[in-house]
Amino acid sequence: MEGDELTRRTSASPLAAVARMPTGAKVFLILSGALLPLALIAFLASLQTTRIADQEVRARLRIAIGESARSLRGELAWELREVRSALPATPSEAPNCGRLAGLFEPLAPEGIRYAVLDPSKRLICGQPLPSVASAGGASDTVPIRLIPGTGAQIEVTGAAGHVARAFFPTDFLAKSAAPTGMTGEFGMELLSADRSLVLRELNAPTLLARTETQVVDLDIENLGLQMTVPSAPVTSSAIIAALSPFLMWFLAAAIAWFVVDRLLIRPLRRLRTTVGAYQPGEVIDPVAGSDIPAQEIRALGDTFRELSRTVQLHERDLAEGLSRQTKLTREVHHRVKNNLQVIASLINFHARVAAEPGALEAYASIQRRVDALAVVHRHHYAGFEDTRGIEIRAVIGELASNIRATAPQGNAVGILLNIEPLLVSQDAAVAISFLITEIVELAMQASPGPQINISTQTDPATPESATLRISSAALADSSEFAALYEHRYGRVIGGLVRQLRSHLHHDPMIGAFELAVAITGRT
């Protein structure tokens, strides 16, 4: 259980999952992992270039807005000081209209106007200017008030109740605040607590445009100046420059995988399929050289072809040698069978002219053993082309017929067969034939005219062997049987059992011999 659990954990690990992946996928993953840091470095370098450009834009903006703030602060502070100084400190004094006229009249073409009112709000000098109310609940005492879309107006009330107003249009303020070193597009906006005045409009940015904005305090009446400049735009070329490292990373990994797959993986897969379909005697014909760009794989395919040709030649030589050997073996078996027939004929001839019963019995015994050997050789010769073995049922059947035919007239034997269609080797068939002959002759000598049962039985638990059983009442325990078995037949039977590499079991009560014999199959 612990081993199975360990196997499941190992098969479920990431390394096992990677090991099961195709080689092409492994190559793609390895190259992707190797090239990805380079793509990230190139991407970060591109971002760093953009960041440096933004820092340069912010530095220029900081210089420009500082210059504009100083210029606008000086202009507004000076104008505010001059307006305040023109108002009388006591009701008995008159406003200094000449000073304001000398200050603002030369700037009238630029749209600058002024007005001085007495405590009753009657115009004393200048041009009528309406009062600008503060928005958002801001105090009306704020001296500089912004008029969105128009300009800015200074409105100061003196100690004696006189009011001085000065209006400065947007163009004048924008001109006063314009930085000298700013050549590109930029936008400026004057900010107060409740309103804002656009001094210079920045062209409407595009969808991918970027801007930098800074705000500085003018340190005068809570006014601030905001300047906006366009930053490095996010153009298509910038996007391509930022994404090109990843695109090159993917293309490099994909091209490498494609090359490895085309040059190595596919040709190896084709070669493996060709070699896997190889049958002995054929010549391996790998794919043509034009289909395998890799020289090493082409050489490997040629090596397989030469090996298959060598194997084909060797198999042809072996087949020819086996054919010659088969013919020689068949000739040997044929001659042995003929010689055994000649011997059997000679024994039969001499038995006919023998007059003594003992000689006739000896000739008959020899005849039965020669017939046993001849039967095996005849069946082996007949089924020589089939190498599975000799069918023991046919051999025992013919052997029983020969034994009945050679039995003396006064000692006729009855043999009942129950043999399964089993196959045994030639050596086992010879030993079984001699064993049956010896035991049957033992029964005939122990008790004339015996009835003998010969059977085989197989067990599914041991399919490689079968039980051979020879039983007869003549084989039961008796003094005659014991004497014959001990002095004449026991030694031969024991030798044949050892040749079969088995153990012989004798049941003296019912007269049965049993032993296990090796089989090679069934017919």
BELNORGI-V334028 format. One record per pair of residues at least 6 apart in sequence whose C-alpha atoms are under 7 Angstrom apart, sorted by the first residue. I is the first residue (numbers start at 1). GAP is how many residues later the second one is. D is the distance in Angstrom with one decimal. If there is no record, write none. Layout:
# BELNORGI-V334028
i->I gap->GAP d->D
i->I gap->GAP d->D
This chain:
# BELNORGI-V334028
i->10 gap->6 d->6.5
i->24 gap->233 d->6.0
i->24 gap->237 d->6.0
i->27 gap->230 d->6.1
i->28 gap->225 d->5.7
i->28 gap->226 d->6.8
i->28 gap->229 d->5.4
i->31 gap->222 d->5.5
i->32 gap->221 d->5.6
i->35 gap->214 d->6.0
i->36 gap->213 d->6.3
i->39 gap->206 d->4.7
i->39 gap->207 d->5.5
i->39 gap->210 d->5.9
i->42 gap->203 d->5.9
i->43 gap->199 d->5.6
i->43 gap->202 d->6.0
i->46 gap->195 d->6.9
i->46 gap->196 d->5.8
i->53 gap->179 d->6.8
i->54 gap->177 d->6.2
i->54 gap->178 d->6.6
i->57 gap->174 d->6.4
i->58 gap->154 d->6.8
i->64 gap->115 d->5.6
i->64 gap->117 d->7.0
i->64 gap->118 d->6.7
i->65 gap->162 d->6.3
i->67 gap->112 d->6.0
i->68 gap->109 d->4.5
i->68 gap->110 d->5.8
i->68 gap->111 d->5.3
i->69 gap->108 d->6.8
i->69 gap->149 d->6.0
i->69 gap->156 d->6.5
i->71 gap->105 d->6.4
i->71 gap->106 d->5.6
i->72 gap->104 d->5.9
i->72 gap->105 d->5.0
i->73 gap->145 d->5.7
i->73 gap->147 d->7.0
i->80 gap->74 d->6.9
i->83 gap->81 d->6.5
i->84 gap->72 d->6.5
i->86 gap->9 d->5.7
i->86 gap->10 d->4.7
i->86 gap->11 d->6.9
i->86 gap->13 d->6.8
i->86 gap->14 d->6.8
i->87 gap->8 d->4.9
i->87 gap->9 d->6.5
i->87 gap->71 d->5.7
i->87 gap->75 d->6.6
i->88 gap->6 d->5.9
i->88 gap->7 d->5.2
i->88 gap->70 d->6.7
i->88 gap->72 d->6.6
i->89 gap->69 d->6.8
i->89 gap->70 d->5.5
i->89 gap->71 d->5.9
i->90 gap->69 d->6.7
i->90 gap->70 d->5.0
i->91 gap->69 d->4.9
i->97 gap->28 d->6.3
i->104 gap->8 d->6.6
i->104 gap->9 d->6.8
i->110 gap->62 d->6.7
i->111 gap->57 d->6.9
i->111 gap->58 d->6.0
i->112 gap->55 d->5.6
i->112 gap->56 d->5.0
i->112 gap->57 d->6.5
i->113 gap->14 d->6.6
i->113 gap->53 d->5.7
i->113 gap->54 d->5.2
i->114 gap->12 d->5.3
i->114 gap->13 d->6.0
i->114 gap->51 d->5.4
i->114 gap->52 d->4.1
i->114 gap->53 d->6.1
i->115 gap->8 d->6.9
i->115 gap->10 d->5.8
i->115 gap->11 d->4.3
i->115 gap->12 d->5.2
i->115 gap->13 d->6.0
i->115 gap->14 d->6.3
i->115 gap->49 d->5.8
i->115 gap->50 d->5.1
i->115 gap->51 d->6.5
i->116 gap->7 d->5.9
i->116 gap->8 d->5.4
i->116 gap->9 d->5.4
i->116 gap->10 d->6.4
i->116 gap->47 d->5.7
i->116 gap->48 d->4.4
i->116 gap->49 d->6.3
i->117 gap->6 d->4.5
i->117 gap->7 d->5.3
i->117 gap->45 d->5.6
i->117 gap->46 d->5.0
i->117 gap->47 d->6.3
i->118 gap->6 d->6.5
i->118 gap->43 d->6.9
i->118 gap->44 d->4.6
i->118 gap->45 d->6.4
i->119 gap->42 d->4.6
i->119 gap->43 d->4.9
i->132 gap->13 d->7.0
i->133 gap->7 d->6.5
i->134 gap->6 d->5.8
i->135 gap->59 d->5.9
i->136 gap->58 d->6.0
i->143 gap->11 d->5.4
i->143 gap->12 d->5.0
i->143 gap->13 d->5.5
i->144 gap->8 d->6.8
i->144 gap->9 d->5.8
i->144 gap->10 d->4.6
i->144 gap->11 d->6.5
i->145 gap->7 d->5.7
i->145 gap->8 d->5.4
i->145 gap->9 d->6.4
i->146 gap->6 d->4.4
i->146 gap->7 d->6.4
i->146 gap->49 d->6.3
i->146 gap->50 d->6.6
i->146 gap->51 d->6.3
i->147 gap->50 d->6.7
i->148 gap->48 d->6.2
i->148 gap->49 d->4.9
i->149 gap->48 d->6.4
i->149 gap->49 d->6.9
i->150 gap->19 d->6.0
i->150 gap->20 d->5.8
i->151 gap->17 d->5.7
i->151 gap->18 d->4.2
i->151 gap->19 d->4.3
i->151 gap->46 d->6.9
i->152 gap->15 d->6.0
i->152 gap->16 d->5.3
i->152 gap->17 d->6.5
i->153 gap->12 d->6.9
i->153 gap->13 d->5.6
i->153 gap->14 d->4.3
i->153 gap->15 d->6.0
i->154 gap->11 d->5.4
i->154 gap->12 d->5.0
i->154 gap->13 d->6.4
i->155 gap->9 d->5.8
i->155 gap->10 d->4.4
i->155 gap->11 d->6.6
i->156 gap->7 d->5.7
i->156 gap->8 d->5.3
i->156 gap->9 d->6.5
i->157 gap->6 d->4.4
i->157 gap->7 d->6.5
i->170 gap->29 d->5.8
i->173 gap->26 d->6.9
i->174 gap->25 d->5.0
i->174 gap->26 d->6.5
i->185 gap->17 d->6.7
i->185 gap->44 d->6.5
i->186 gap->16 d->5.5
i->186 gap->42 d->5.6
i->186 gap->43 d->4.5
i->186 gap->44 d->6.9
i->187 gap->13 d->4.9
i->187 gap->14 d->5.0
i->187 gap->15 d->4.5
i->187 gap->40 d->5.6
i->187 gap->41 d->5.0
i->187 gap->42 d->6.4
i->188 gap->10 d->6.2
i->188 gap->11 d->5.2
i->188 gap->12 d->5.0
i->188 gap->13 d->6.9
i->188 gap->38 d->5.6
i->188 gap->39 d->4.5
i->188 gap->40 d->6.4
i->189 gap->7 d->6.7
i->189 gap->8 d->5.5
i->189 gap->9 d->4.3
i->189 gap->10 d->5.2
i->189 gap->11 d->6.8
i->189 gap->36 d->5.9
i->189 gap->37 d->5.1
i->189 gap->38 d->6.5
i->190 gap->6 d->5.6
i->190 gap->7 d->5.0
i->190 gap->8 d->6.3
i->190 gap->9 d->6.8
i->190 gap->34 d->5.9
i->190 gap->35 d->4.8
i->190 gap->36 d->6.3
i->191 gap->6 d->6.4
i->191 gap->32 d->5.6
i->191 gap->33 d->4.9
i->191 gap->34 d->6.0
i->192 gap->30 d->6.2
i->192 gap->31 d->4.8
i->192 gap->32 d->6.4
i->193 gap->29 d->6.9
i->208 gap->25 d->6.5
i->208 gap->26 d->5.2
i->208 gap->27 d->6.8
i->209 gap->24 d->4.8
i->209 gap->25 d->6.0
i->210 gap->20 d->6.0
i->210 gap->21 d->5.2
i->210 gap->22 d->6.5
i->210 gap->23 d->5.4
i->211 gap->17 d->6.6
i->211 gap->18 d->5.6
i->211 gap->19 d->4.2
i->211 gap->20 d->4.7
i->212 gap->16 d->5.6
i->212 gap->17 d->5.4
i->212 gap->18 d->6.1
i->212 gap->19 d->5.9
i->213 gap->14 d->5.7
i->213 gap->15 d->4.3
i->213 gap->16 d->6.6
i->214 gap->12 d->5.7
i->214 gap->13 d->5.6
i->214 gap->14 d->6.6
i->215 gap->9 d->6.8
i->215 gap->10 d->5.6
i->215 gap->11 d->4.3
i->215 gap->12 d->6.5
i->216 gap->8 d->5.6
i->216 gap->9 d->5.4
i->216 gap->10 d->6.5
i->217 gap->6 d->6.3
i->217 gap->7 d->4.4
i->217 gap->8 d->6.4
i->218 gap->6 d->5.2
i->218 gap->7 d->6.7
i->263 gap->29 d->6.7
i->263 gap->30 d->5.6
i->263 gap->31 d->5.5
i->264 gap->30 d->6.7
i->267 gap->25 d->5.7
i->271 gap->15 d->6.0
i->271 gap->30 d->7.0
i->274 gap->10 d->7.0
i->274 gap->12 d->6.3
i->275 gap->9 d->6.7
i->278 gap->6 d->6.5
i->281 gap->31 d->4.7
i->281 gap->34 d->6.7
i->282 gap->26 d->6.8
i->282 gap->30 d->6.5
i->283 gap->22 d->6.2
i->283 gap->25 d->5.1
i->283 gap->26 d->5.6
i->284 gap->20 d->6.5
i->284 gap->21 d->4.9
i->284 gap->24 d->5.9
i->285 gap->20 d->6.2
i->286 gap->15 d->5.7
i->289 gap->9 d->6.3
i->292 gap->6 d->6.2
i->330 gap->51 d->6.7
i->333 gap->44 d->6.7
i->333 gap->48 d->6.2
i->337 gap->37 d->6.1
i->337 gap->40 d->6.2
i->337 gap->41 d->6.4
i->340 gap->30 d->6.8
i->340 gap->34 d->6.0
i->344 gap->23 d->6.2
i->344 gap->26 d->6.5
i->347 gap->16 d->6.4
i->347 gap->20 d->6.5
i->351 gap->9 d->5.7
i->351 gap->12 d->5.8
i->354 gap->6 d->6.2
i->364 gap->42 d->6.1
i->368 gap->35 d->6.2
i->368 gap->38 d->7.0
i->369 gap->65 d->6.6
i->369 gap->68 d->6.9
i->372 gap->27 d->6.1
i->372 gap->61 d->5.6
i->372 gap->62 d->6.3
i->373 gap->57 d->6.3
i->375 gap->20 d->6.4
i->375 gap->24 d->6.8
i->376 gap->19 d->6.5
i->376 gap->53 d->6.5
i->376 gap->54 d->6.1
i->379 gap->11 d->6.8
i->380 gap->10 d->6.2
i->388 gap->132 d->6.7
i->389 gap->34 d->5.2
i->389 gap->35 d->5.1
i->389 gap->36 d->5.0
i->389 gap->37 d->6.9
i->389 gap->131 d->6.5
i->390 gap->33 d->5.2
i->390 gap->34 d->5.3
i->390 gap->35 d->6.1
i->390 gap->36 d->6.5
i->391 gap->30 d->6.6
i->391 gap->31 d->5.7
i->391 gap->32 d->4.6
i->391 gap->33 d->6.6
i->392 gap->30 d->5.9
i->392 gap->31 d->5.9
i->392 gap->32 d->6.5
i->392 gap->37 d->6.8
i->393 gap->26 d->5.5
i->393 gap->27 d->6.5
i->393 gap->28 d->5.8
i->393 gap->29 d->6.8
i->400 gap->15 d->6.7
i->404 gap->8 d->7.0
i->404 gap->9 d->6.1
i->407 gap->6 d->6.9
i->411 gap->33 d->7.0
i->411 gap->37 d->4.9
i->411 gap->38 d->4.7
i->412 gap->37 d->4.9
i->413 gap->36 d->4.8
i->413 gap->37 d->5.3
i->413 gap->38 d->6.1
i->414 gap->36 d->6.4
i->414 gap->37 d->4.7
i->414 gap->38 d->6.1
i->415 gap->36 d->6.0
i->415 gap->37 d->4.8
i->415 gap->38 d->5.9
i->416 gap->36 d->6.2
i->416 gap->37 d->4.8
i->416 gap->38 d->6.2
i->417 gap->36 d->6.0
i->417 gap->37 d->5.0
i->417 gap->38 d->5.9
i->418 gap->36 d->6.2
i->418 gap->37 d->4.5
i->418 gap->38 d->6.6
i->419 gap->36 d->5.0
i->419 gap->37 d->5.1
i->420 gap->36 d->6.1
i->421 gap->101 d->5.8
i->421 gap->102 d->5.7
i->422 gap->97 d->6.8
i->422 gap->99 d->6.1
i->422 gap->100 d->4.5
i->422 gap->101 d->6.2
i->423 gap->96 d->5.7
i->423 gap->97 d->5.4
i->423 gap->98 d->5.2
i->423 gap->99 d->5.5
i->423 gap->100 d->6.9
i->424 gap->94 d->6.8
i->424 gap->95 d->4.6
i->424 gap->96 d->5.3
i->425 gap->95 d->6.9
i->428 gap->72 d->6.2
i->431 gap->65 d->5.7
i->431 gap->68 d->6.9
i->431 gap->69 d->6.8
i->435 gap->58 d->6.1
i->435 gap->61 d->6.3
i->438 gap->51 d->6.8
i->438 gap->55 d->6.9
i->442 gap->47 d->6.9
i->443 gap->7 d->6.6
i->443 gap->31 d->5.1
i->443 gap->32 d->5.7
i->444 gap->6 d->6.1
i->446 gap->28 d->6.1
i->446 gap->34 d->5.6
i->446 gap->35 d->5.2
i->447 gap->27 d->5.3
i->450 gap->22 d->7.0
i->450 gap->24 d->6.1
i->451 gap->21 d->6.0
i->452 gap->19 d->5.8
i->452 gap->20 d->4.8
i->453 gap->17 d->5.7
i->453 gap->18 d->5.3
i->453 gap->19 d->6.4
i->454 gap->15 d->5.8
i->454 gap->16 d->4.7
i->454 gap->17 d->6.7
i->455 gap->13 d->6.0
i->455 gap->14 d->5.3
i->455 gap->15 d->6.7
i->456 gap->10 d->6.6
i->456 gap->11 d->5.4
i->456 gap->12 d->4.7
i->456 gap->13 d->6.1
i->457 gap->9 d->5.7
i->457 gap->10 d->5.2
i->457 gap->11 d->6.8
i->458 gap->7 d->7.0
i->458 gap->8 d->4.6
i->458 gap->9 d->6.3
i->464 gap->54 d->6.1
i->464 gap->55 d->5.6
i->464 gap->56 d->6.8
i->465 gap->51 d->6.4
i->465 gap->52 d->5.6
i->465 gap->53 d->4.4
i->465 gap->54 d->5.2
i->466 gap->50 d->5.6
i->466 gap->51 d->5.5
i->466 gap->52 d->6.5
i->466 gap->53 d->6.7
i->467 gap->47 d->6.7
i->467 gap->48 d->5.7
i->467 gap->49 d->4.5
i->467 gap->50 d->6.3
i->468 gap->46 d->5.7
i->468 gap->47 d->5.5
i->468 gap->48 d->6.2
i->468 gap->49 d->6.9
i->469 gap->43 d->6.9
i->469 gap->44 d->5.7
i->469 gap->45 d->4.5
i->469 gap->46 d->6.9
i->470 gap->42 d->5.6
i->470 gap->43 d->5.2
i->470 gap->44 d->6.6
i->471 gap->40 d->5.6
i->471 gap->41 d->4.0
i->471 gap->42 d->6.2
i->472 gap->39 d->5.4
i->472 gap->40 d->6.3
i->473 gap->37 d->6.5
i->473 gap->38 d->5.4
i->474 gap->37 d->6.7
i->475 gap->6 d->6.7
i->475 gap->36 d->4.3
i->475 gap->37 d->6.5
i->476 gap->32 d->4.7
i->476 gap->33 d->5.7
i->476 gap->34 d->5.7
i->476 gap->35 d->3.7
i->477 gap->31 d->4.8
i->477 gap->32 d->6.6
i->477 gap->34 d->6.9
i->497 gap->6 d->6.5
i->497 gap->7 d->6.6
i->500 gap->17 d->6.6
i->502 gap->13 d->6.5
i->502 gap->14 d->6.0
i->502 gap->15 d->6.8
i->503 gap->12 d->5.8
i->504 gap->9 d->6.7
i->504 gap->10 d->5.8
i->504 gap->11 d->4.8
i->505 gap->8 d->5.6
i->505 gap->9 d->5.1
i->505 gap->10 d->6.2
i->506 gap->6 d->5.7
i->506 gap->7 d->4.6
i->506 gap->8 d->6.5
i->507 gap->6 d->6.5
